[in-house]
């Protein structure tokens, strides 16, 4: 009788262990599925953001002359303006100014050591507000303000 009780207890423990392992495996599989869903969702959001950025950049390139005119208006000594589209950045204003901007950078008069920056606000619907763009980084040559 004692041996039979031991066998029954051992069998019950084995069944409980198998059920627990099976449950953990199912939980892990569900967790993996959730992780895959989250990863896919993050990728979709990233793809959407990238598509928006490309549309915004295309819009800016169509309004390139307005950016050039703004930079040229800073000084009659500016003969030409070069925009470096590769340096375009998307940023937010930070803690004190939580608005989002696109920052466009370039040079003047074909001078390699020159630089300027224009900030263009992004509206809530991801459109650009070209009418409210402004010089965000003063025009400089070799680190000195251009006058």
C-alpha positions in Angstrom: 0.0 0.0 0.0 2.8 2.4 0.8 4.5 1.7 -2.5 1.2 2.3 -4.3 0.8 5.7 -2.6 4.3 6.7 -3.5 3.6 5.8 -7.2 0.4 7.8 -7.2 2.1 10.8 -5.6 5.0 10.6 -8.1 2.5 10.3 -11.0 0.6 13.4 -9.7 3.8 15.4 -9.4 4.8 14.4 -12.9 1.5 15.4 -14.3 1.6 18.7 -12.4 5.2 19.3 -13.7 4.1 18.5 -17.3 1.1 20.9 -17.1 3.3 23.6 -15.6 5.9 23.3 -18.3 3.2 23.2 -21.0 1.6 26.3 -19.5 5.0 28.1 -19.5 5.6 27.1 -23.1 2.2 28.4 -24.2 2.7 31.6 -22.2 6.1 32.1 -23.9 4.6 31.5 -27.3 1.8 34.1 -26.6 4.5 36.5 -25.4 6.5 36.0 -28.6 3.4 36.7 -30.7 2.8 39.9 -28.7 6.4 40.9 -29.2 6.2 40.3 -32.9 3.0 42.4 -33.1 4.7 45.2 -31.2 7.8 45.1 -33.4 5.6 45.1 -36.5 3.6 48.0 -35.2 6.8 50.0 -34.4 8.1 49.3 -37.9 4.9 50.5 -39.4 5.0 53.7 -37.4 8.7 54.2 -38.3 7.8 53.6 -42.0 4.9 56.1 -41.7 7.2 58.7 -40.1 9.8 58.2 -42.8 7.2 58.6 -45.6 6.0 61.9 -43.9 9.6 63.1 -43.8 10.1 62.4 -47.4 6.9 64.3 -48.3 8.0 67.2 -46.2 11.5 67.3 -47.8 9.9 67.2 -51.3 7.7 70.1 -50.3 10.7 72.1 -49.1 12.6 71.4 -52.3 9.6 72.8 -54.2 9.8 75.9 -52.0 13.6 76.2 -52.2 13.5 79.7 -53.7 11.6 81.0 -50.6 14.3 79.7 -48.3 17.0 81.3 -50.6 15.1 84.6 -50.6 14.9 84.6 -46.8 18.7 84.0 -46.4 19.5 86.6 -49.1 17.3 89.1 -47.3 19.7 89.0 -44.3 22.4 91.0 -46.2 22.9 92.7 -49.5 26.4 91.1 -49.6 24.9 87.7 -50.1 25.1 86.9 -53.8 24.2 83.2 -53.8 22.8 80.7 -51.3 23.5 77.0 -51.4 21.2 74.6 -49.5 22.7 71.3 -48.1 19.7 69.0 -48.2 21.7 66.2 -46.7 22.0 68.1 -43.5 18.3 68.7 -43.1 17.1 67.7 -39.6 13.8 67.1 -37.9 13.6 68.3 -34.3 11.4 69.5 -31.5 12.0 72.7 -29.7 12.7 71.0 -26.4 11.2 71.6 -22.9 10.6 75.3 -23.2 9.2 75.2 -26.8 7.6 71.9 -27.6 6.8 72.7 -31.3 8.4 70.6 -34.0 10.6 72.0 -36.7 12.6 71.1 -39.8 16.0 72.7 -39.7 17.6 73.4 -43.1 21.2 74.3 -43.4 23.5 75.7 -46.1 26.3 78.1 -47.2 26.5 81.5 -48.9 28.4 82.8 -51.8 29.9 79.4 -52.4 32.2 79.8 -49.3 33.0 76.4 -47.8 33.5 77.8 -44.3 30.1 79.6 -44.3 26.9 78.5 -42.8 23.4 79.3 -41.9 20.2 77.6 -40.6 16.5 78.1 -41.3 13.9 76.7 -39.0 10.5 75.8 -40.4 7.6 75.0 -38.1 5.7 71.7 -38.6 1.9 72.0 -38.0 -0.1 69.5 -36.1 -1.2 67.8 -39.3 2.5 67.3 -40.4 2.3 70.1 -43.0 5.0 72.8 -43.1 4.4 76.4 -42.3 6.7 78.1 -44.8 5.3 81.5 -44.0 6.6 81.3 -40.5 10.1 80.1 -41.2 13.0 82.1 -39.7 16.7 82.2 -39.5 17.5 79.8 -36.7 21.3 79.9 -37.0 22.9 83.2 -37.9 24.9 83.4 -41.0 28.6 82.9 -40.3 31.9 82.6 -42.1 34.7 80.8 -40.4 32.7 80.9 -37.2 32.3 84.7 -37.2 29.0 86.5 -37.8 28.5 87.7 -41.4 27.8 91.4 -41.7 
